[in-house]
Amino acid sequence: MAITNTNLSSTPAVIVTGASAGTAITSIYLCNNTTETATVDIFLCQSGEGANDGNVGDSTTNANIVYKELSITAKDTYVIDTEKLILGSGDTLQAQQNDSSGSVIMTVSKLDL
């Protein structure tokens, strides 16, 4: 098992890329280190796609979004651990903070298959 820590920015960043045999994401922690409420977006993207891509038959942005404007109160941590995620080879977990004033740290526990 491996852990990845990332300080989120205001643009989507790749947090985890699926290994050649796949990667299981077992839990995600989002810690807001500030005294203000912060919001984040989380995306699951197929190999070769970005956060604003998607095969939905039109030009819809954020087609790969799974959490939109998730609100995390000051000095709090939001945990996602109920459902496990499996990324195929080259698939990505991406995230962004919706403003530049805060400091949200995203910690992902993962296991390459």
C-alpha positions in Angstrom: 0.0 0.0 0.0 1.2 3.5 -0.8 0.2 7.0 0.3 0.2 10.1 -1.8 -0.1 13.6 -0.3 -0.9 16.6 -2.5 -1.5 20.3 -1.7 -4.4 21.2 -4.1 -4.2 24.2 -6.3 -6.9 26.1 -8.3 -6.4 24.0 -11.4 -7.0 20.3 -11.8 -4.0 18.2 -11.0 -3.4 14.5 -11.4 -3.2 12.9 -8.0 -3.0 9.2 -8.9 -2.4 7.5 -12.3 -3.5 3.9 -12.7 -0.6 1.4 -12.9 -0.3 -1.0 -15.9 -2.3 -3.7 -14.1 -4.6 -1.2 -12.4 -4.6 0.7 -9.1 -7.1 0.4 -6.2 -7.8 3.6 -4.2 -8.8 2.5 -0.7 -9.4 5.9 0.9 -9.2 9.6 0.3 -8.7 12.3 3.0 -9.2 16.0 2.4 -7.8 18.2 5.2 -8.6 21.9 5.2 -5.6 23.6 7.0 -7.2 27.1 7.0 -9.6 29.1 9.1 -12.0 29.5 6.1 -14.3 27.0 4.5 -12.8 25.6 1.3 -14.4 23.8 -1.7 -12.8 21.1 -3.9 -13.7 19.2 -7.1 -12.7 15.6 -7.6 -12.5 14.0 -11.1 -12.2 10.4 -12.3 -10.8 10.4 -15.8 -10.3 7.6 -18.4 -6.8 7.3 -19.8 -6.0 10.2 -22.1 -8.8 12.5 -20.7 -8.6 15.6 -18.6 -10.9 16.9 -15.9 -12.9 18.9 -18.5 -13.1 16.1 -21.1 -15.7 13.3 -21.4 -17.5 11.3 -23.9 -21.1 12.5 -23.3 -22.0 13.4 -26.8 -21.6 17.2 -26.5 -19.2 19.8 -25.2 -20.2 19.5 -21.6 -17.3 20.5 -19.3 -16.5 18.7 -16.1 -17.9 15.5 -17.6 -15.5 13.5 -15.4 -16.5 15.1 -12.1 -17.5 12.9 -9.2 -17.5 15.5 -6.4 -18.4 19.1 -7.3 -17.8 22.0 -4.9 -17.4 19.7 -1.9 -17.4 22.0 1.1 -14.8 21.4 3.9 -15.2 23.6 6.9 -12.2 25.3 8.5 -9.7 22.9 10.2 -11.8 19.9 9.3 -11.1 16.7 7.4 -13.5 15.0 4.9 -13.0 11.2 4.5 -14.0 9.1 1.5 -13.6 5.5 2.3 -16.9 3.7 1.8 -16.5 2.7 -1.8 -13.2 1.5 -3.3 -12.2 2.9 -6.7 -10.3 0.9 -9.3 -8.3 2.8 -11.9 -7.3 1.0 -15.1 -4.0 1.5 -16.8 -3.5 5.3 -17.4 -6.8 6.3 -15.7 -6.4 9.2 -13.3 -7.8 10.7 -10.1 -7.6 14.5 -10.4 -8.6 17.2 -8.0 -8.6 21.0 -7.6 -9.4 23.5 -4.9 -12.0 26.1 -6.1 -10.2 29.1 -4.8 -6.6 30.0 -4.1 -7.0 31.4 -0.5 -7.0 28.1 1.3 -4.8 25.1 1.8 -6.4 21.7 1.3 -4.2 18.6 1.5 -5.5 15.5 -0.3 -4.1 12.2 1.0 -4.8 9.1 -1.0 -4.2 5.5 0.1 -3.7 3.3 -2.9 -2.6 -0.2 -3.9 -1.2 -1.0 -7.3 -2.6 -4.3 -8.6 
